[in-house]
Amino acid sequence: MDTNLKPDLRERVLSRGFTYPTDEELVMMIIGSGNRNLPVEVLSQKIVNVIDRTDRDKLIPELLKINGVGVSKALAVASAVEFGRRRTCHLEAKVRCAKDVLPFVQSYAMKMQEHFLTVCLSGAHEIISITVTSVGTVNNAMIHPREVFTEAIKQKASAIIVCHNHPSGNINPSRDDIETTKRLLEASEILGITFLDHLIINKTGFFSFREHKFLEEKSAV
């Protein structure tokens, strides 16, 4: 019995894109093969069934109950599920204050380089997208307003929040951070896209330019 992933599935996905495969076929590409008793198609169906009915914190133990799913396959599947959740959990989330954004960007606080993020919001202040706009060195992520607002214009955003991490752990803004914030505010006024806040994050907290009165109240959330 052939337990391995069929090459034509990979070829079809490469030619047609990721909207083509079923959930079971996506899992087949993650686990790669079945075993002597279960072909990869059957094993993938069992895995999808477990994912559909299991809470995230119990997923790995439940996957390990499937005959043919060892630790490596269980971790691979659970990691893919978690990665997908992190990339989509922000969609349409309502932002009422700076803290509402934190759950969706906090993972970047662990990065060893500065990552500058643009959070695009609808007119109702629901999150449309979160994009990594720039990645810098250990100490500095160089950013230009065009990089931030290109994404906002493409997403037809009514407002933005920007955010970056400080790998040093110090969340106080640098002189460059303050100058960047001023340039972004000026650009937002020209473009008519509200600049709601600039957040600096570390592993335990955040600094809000809005809350520290660096931004005008007319743009408040």
Sine and cosine of phi, psi and omega as CSV:
sin_phi,cos_phi,sin_psi,cos_psi,sin_omega,cos_omega
0.00,0.00,0.74,-0.67,0.01,-1.00
-0.99,0.12,0.91,-0.41,-0.06,-1.00
-0.98,-0.18,-0.04,1.00,-0.12,-0.99
-1.00,0.01,0.33,-0.94,0.07,-1.00
-0.89,0.45,0.72,-0.69,-0.01,-1.00
-0.96,0.28,0.75,-0.67,-0.01,-1.00
-0.85,0.53,-0.52,0.86,-0.05,-1.00
-0.92,0.39,-0.42,0.91,0.07,-1.00
-0.91,0.42,-0.73,0.69,0.05,-1.00
-0.86,0.51,-0.68,0.73,-0.03,-1.00
-0.90,0.44,-0.65,0.76,0.01,-1.00
-0.92,0.40,-0.64,0.77,0.03,-1.00
-0.92,0.40,-0.66,0.75,0.01,-1.00
-0.89,0.46,-0.59,0.81,-0.05,-1.00
-1.00,0.07,-0.52,0.86,-0.11,-0.99
-0.96,-0.29,-0.29,0.96,0.01,-1.00
1.00,-0.06,0.07,-1.00,-0.13,-0.99
-0.99,0.11,0.00,1.00,0.15,-0.99
-0.99,0.15,-0.20,0.98,-0.07,-1.00
-0.98,0.21,-0.78,0.63,-0.15,-0.99
-0.95,0.33,0.46,-0.89,0.12,-0.99
-0.97,0.24,0.15,-0.99,0.07,-1.00
-0.85,0.53,-0.68,0.74,-0.01,-1.00
-0.89,0.46,-0.63,0.78,0.00,-1.00
-0.94,0.33,-0.55,0.83,0.10,-1.00
-0.89,0.46,-0.69,0.73,0.04,-1.00
-0.90,0.43,-0.60,0.80,0.05,-1.00
-0.85,0.53,-0.64,0.77,0.01,-1.00
-0.95,0.32,-0.44,0.90,0.04,-1.00
-0.96,0.27,-0.73,0.68,-0.10,-0.99
-1.00,0.05,-0.41,0.91,0.13,-0.99
0.99,0.13,-0.61,0.79,-0.07,-1.00
-0.38,-0.92,0.31,-0.95,0.12,-0.99
-0.99,-0.17,-0.61,-0.79,0.07,-1.00
-0.64,-0.76,-0.12,-0.99,-0.08,-1.00
-0.90,0.44,-0.47,0.88,-0.03,-1.00
-1.00,-0.08,-0.44,0.90,-0.06,-1.00
-0.76,-0.64,0.89,-0.45,0.11,-0.99
-0.91,0.41,0.32,-0.95,-0.11,-0.99
-0.86,0.50,-0.53,0.85,0.00,-1.00
-0.90,0.43,-0.69,0.72,-0.01,-1.00
-0.94,0.34,-0.68,0.73,0.01,-1.00
-0.88,0.48,-0.65,0.76,0.00,-1.00
-0.90,0.43,-0.63,0.78,0.03,-1.00
-0.89,0.45,-0.66,0.75,0.03,-1.00
-0.90,0.44,-0.64,0.77,0.00,-1.00
-0.91,0.41,-0.70,0.72,0.03,-1.00
-0.87,0.49,-0.66,0.75,0.02,-1.00
-0.87,0.49,-0.65,0.76,0.02,-1.00
-0.92,0.38,-0.69,0.72,0.01,-1.00
-0.86,0.51,-0.66,0.75,-0.06,-1.00
-0.90,0.44,-0.51,0.86,-0.12,-0.99
-0.93,-0.36,0.10,1.00,-0.15,-0.99
-0.88,-0.47,0.69,-0.73,0.11,-0.99
-0.92,0.38,0.44,-0.90,-0.08,-1.00
-0.85,0.53,-0.67,0.74,-0.08,-1.00
-0.96,0.29,-0.20,0.98,0.02,-1.00
-0.93,-0.36,0.10,0.99,-0.16,-0.99
-0.90,0.43,-0.74,0.67,-0.06,-1.00
-0.88,0.47,-0.74,0.67,0.04,-1.00
-0.85,0.52,-0.61,0.79,0.00,-1.00
-0.94,0.33,-0.62,0.79,0.04,-1.00
-0.89,0.45,-0.62,0.78,-0.03,-1.00
-0.92,0.38,-0.26,0.97,0.05,-1.00
-0.98,0.22,-0.25,0.97,0.00,-1.00
-0.98,0.20,0.79,-0.61,0.06,-1.00
-0.89,0.46,0.85,-0.53,-0.02,-1.00
0.97,-0.23,-0.11,0.99,0.06,-1.00
-0.96,-0.28,0.95,-0.32,0.06,-1.00
-1.00,-0.08,-0.14,-0.99,-0.05,-1.00
-0.87,0.49,-0.67,0.74,-0.05,-1.00
-0.89,0.46,-0.74,0.68,0.00,-1.00
-0.92,0.40,-0.66,0.76,0.00,-1.00
-0.89,0.46,-0.69,0.73,0.02,-1.00
-0.92,0.40,-0.64,0.77,0.01,-1.00
-0.89,0.46,-0.71,0.70,0.00,-1.00
-0.92,0.40,-0.74,0.68,-0.02,-1.00
-0.90,0.44,-0.60,0.80,0.04,-1.00
-0.91,0.41,-0.66,0.75,0.02,-1.00
-0.90,0.43,-0.66,0.75,0.03,-1.00
-0.89,0.46,-0.70,0.71,-0.01,-1.00
-0.92,0.39,-0.64,0.77,0.02,-1.00
-0.88,0.48,-0.70,0.71,0.03,-1.00
-0.89,0.45,-0.64,0.77,0.01,-1.00
-0.89,0.46,-0.69,0.72,-0.02,-1.00
-0.90,0.44,-0.55,0.84,-0.05,-1.00
-0.99,0.14,-0.24,0.97,-0.07,-1.00
-0.82,-0.58,-0.17,0.99,-0.11,-0.99
-0.91,0.41,-0.32,0.95,-0.04,-1.00
-0.99,0.15,-0.26,0.97,-0.16,-0.99
-0.86,0.52,0.83,-0.55,0.05,-1.00
0.93,0.37,0.16,0.99,0.09,-1.00
-0.90,0.43,0.67,-0.74,-0.03,-1.00
-1.00,0.10,0.75,-0.66,0.01,-1.00
-0.95,-0.31,0.92,-0.39,0.03,-1.00
-0.96,-0.29,-0.41,0.91,0.04,-1.00
-0.42,-0.91,0.13,-0.99,-0.07,-1.00
-0.84,0.55,-0.62,0.79,-0.06,-1.00
-0.90,0.45,-0.40,0.92,0.00,-1.00
-0.91,0.40,-0.39,0.92,-0.01,-1.00
-0.99,0.11,-0.47,0.88,-0.16,-0.99
-0.80,0.60,-0.70,0.72,-0.03,-1.00
-0.86,0.51,-0.41,0.91,-0.07,-1.00
-1.00,-0.05,-0.18,0.98,-0.01,-1.00
-0.84,-0.54,-0.11,0.99,-0.14,-0.99
-0.87,0.49,-0.50,0.87,-0.02,-1.00
-0.88,0.47,-0.42,0.91,0.00,-1.00
-0.96,0.28,-0.25,0.97,0.04,-1.00
-0.90,0.43,-0.35,0.94,-0.03,-1.00
-1.00,0.08,-0.16,0.99,-0.08,-1.00
-0.93,0.36,0.56,-0.83,0.00,-1.00
-1.00,0.07,-0.18,0.98,0.12,-0.99
-0.89,-0.46,0.39,-0.92,0.08,-1.00
-0.94,0.34,0.76,-0.65,0.11,-0.99
-0.89,-0.46,0.81,-0.58,0.00,-1.00
-0.97,-0.23,0.84,-0.54,-0.10,-0.99
-0.92,-0.40,0.58,-0.82,0.13,-0.99
-0.91,-0.41,0.85,-0.52,0.05,-1.00
-0.97,-0.23,0.91,-0.40,-0.01,-1.00
-1.00,-0.07,0.70,-0.72,-0.08,-1.00
-0.82,-0.57,0.52,-0.85,0.09,-1.00
-0.98,0.19,0.03,-1.00,0.05,-1.00
-0.89,0.45,-0.41,0.91,0.05,-1.00
-1.00,0.00,0.16,0.99,-0.02,-1.00
0.88,0.48,0.60,0.80,0.16,-0.99
-0.99,-0.11,0.63,-0.77,-0.06,-1.00
-0.94,0.35,0.81,-0.59,0.07,-1.00
-1.00,-0.06,-0.70,0.72,-0.03,-1.00
-0.35,-0.94,0.38,-0.92,0.16,-0.99
-0.79,-0.62,0.87,-0.49,-0.13,-0.99
-0.82,-0.57,0.68,-0.74,0.15,-0.99
-0.98,0.21,0.94,-0.35,-0.08,-1.00
-1.00,0.06,-0.52,0.85,-0.05,-1.00
-0.39,-0.92,0.57,-0.82,0.12,-0.99
-0.83,-0.55,0.81,-0.59,-0.08,-1.00
-0.94,-0.33,-0.37,-0.93,0.05,-1.00
-0.99,0.11,-0.21,-0.98,0.04,-1.00
-0.87,0.50,-0.58,0.82,-0.15,-0.99
-0.95,-0.32,-0.19,0.98,-0.19,-0.98
-0.42,-0.91,0.77,-0.64,0.14,-0.99
-0.92,-0.40,0.97,-0.24,-0.02,-1.00
-0.95,0.33,0.72,-0.70,-0.06,-1.00
-0.63,-0.77,0.58,-0.82,0.05,-1.00
-0.82,-0.57,0.59,-0.81,-0.01,-1.00
-0.80,0.60,-0.55,0.83,-0.04,-1.00
-0.89,0.45,-0.55,0.84,0.00,-1.00
-0.93,0.37,-0.59,0.81,0.00,-1.00
-0.96,0.29,-0.75,0.66,-0.15,-0.99
-0.99,0.11,-0.27,0.96,0.15,-0.99
-0.87,0.49,-0.71,0.71,0.03,-1.00
-0.92,0.40,-0.67,0.74,-0.01,-1.00
-0.89,0.45,-0.65,0.76,0.02,-1.00
-0.92,0.39,-0.68,0.73,0.00,-1.00
-0.87,0.49,-0.61,0.79,-0.02,-1.00
-1.00,0.08,-0.01,1.00,-0.06,-1.00
0.82,0.57,0.66,0.75,-0.05,-1.00
-0.97,0.26,0.56,-0.83,0.10,-0.99
-1.00,-0.02,-0.38,0.92,-0.04,-1.00
-0.44,-0.90,0.32,-0.95,0.06,-1.00
-0.68,-0.73,0.42,-0.91,0.27,-0.96
-0.81,-0.59,0.71,-0.70,0.09,-1.00
-0.94,-0.33,0.39,-0.92,-0.10,-0.99
-0.46,-0.89,0.61,-0.79,0.17,-0.98
-0.54,-0.84,0.40,-0.92,-0.01,-1.00
-1.00,-0.09,0.44,-0.90,0.14,-0.99
-0.92,-0.39,0.97,-0.22,-0.01,-1.00
-0.84,0.54,-0.44,0.90,0.01,-1.00
-0.92,0.39,-0.35,0.93,-0.05,-1.00
1.00,-0.09,-0.27,0.96,0.02,-1.00
-0.99,0.12,0.90,-0.44,-0.07,-1.00
-1.00,-0.05,0.05,1.00,0.07,-1.00
-0.93,0.36,0.67,-0.75,-0.05,-1.00
-0.94,0.34,0.62,-0.79,0.10,-0.99
-0.99,0.10,0.11,-0.99,0.06,-1.00
-0.88,0.48,-0.64,0.77,0.04,-1.00
-0.90,0.45,-0.63,0.78,0.03,-1.00
-0.87,0.49,-0.68,0.74,-0.01,-1.00
-0.92,0.40,-0.68,0.73,0.01,-1.00
-0.91,0.41,-0.65,0.76,0.06,-1.00
-0.87,0.49,-0.68,0.74,0.00,-1.00
-0.89,0.46,-0.66,0.75,0.03,-1.00
-0.89,0.46,-0.69,0.73,-0.01,-1.00
-0.91,0.41,-0.64,0.77,0.01,-1.00
-0.92,0.40,-0.62,0.79,0.04,-1.00
-0.90,0.43,-0.69,0.72,0.03,-1.00
-0.88,0.47,-0.69,0.73,0.00,-1.00
-0.91,0.41,-0.62,0.79,-0.01,-1.00
-0.90,0.44,-0.60,0.80,0.00,-1.00
-0.93,0.36,-0.58,0.82,0.04,-1.00
-0.94,0.35,-0.67,0.74,-0.09,-1.00
-0.99,0.10,-0.28,0.96,-0.02,-1.00
0.97,0.23,0.41,0.91,0.08,-1.00
-0.93,-0.36,0.90,-0.44,-0.12,-0.99
-0.90,0.44,0.76,-0.65,0.05,-1.00
-0.99,-0.14,0.98,-0.19,-0.15,-0.99
-0.98,0.17,-0.66,0.75,-0.07,-1.00
-0.20,-0.98,0.33,-0.95,0.15,-0.99
-0.80,-0.60,0.86,-0.51,-0.02,-1.00
-0.94,-0.33,0.65,-0.76,0.18,-0.98
-0.92,-0.39,0.78,-0.63,-0.09,-1.00
-0.85,-0.53,0.48,-0.88,0.23,-0.97
-0.71,-0.70,-0.21,-0.98,-0.11,-0.99
-0.93,0.37,-0.37,0.93,-0.12,-0.99
-0.85,-0.52,-0.16,0.99,-0.06,-1.00
-0.26,-0.97,-0.24,-0.97,-0.02,-1.00
-0.44,-0.90,0.34,-0.94,0.11,-0.99
-0.87,-0.49,0.79,-0.61,0.03,-1.00
-0.95,-0.32,0.85,-0.52,0.07,-1.00
-0.89,0.45,-0.58,0.82,0.03,-1.00
-0.89,0.46,-0.77,0.64,-0.07,-1.00
-0.92,0.38,-0.41,0.91,0.02,-1.00
-0.99,-0.12,0.30,0.95,0.16,-0.99
0.91,0.40,0.45,0.89,0.07,-1.00
-0.99,0.14,-0.28,0.96,-0.04,-1.00
-0.88,-0.47,0.46,-0.89,-0.06,-1.00
-0.94,0.33,0.55,-0.83,-0.04,-1.00
-0.92,0.40,-0.37,0.93,-0.03,-1.00
-0.89,0.45,-0.32,0.95,0.00,-1.00
-0.98,-0.22,0.24,0.97,-0.10,-1.00
-0.89,0.45,0.50,-0.87,0.02,-1.00
-0.92,0.40,0.00,0.00,0.00,0.00
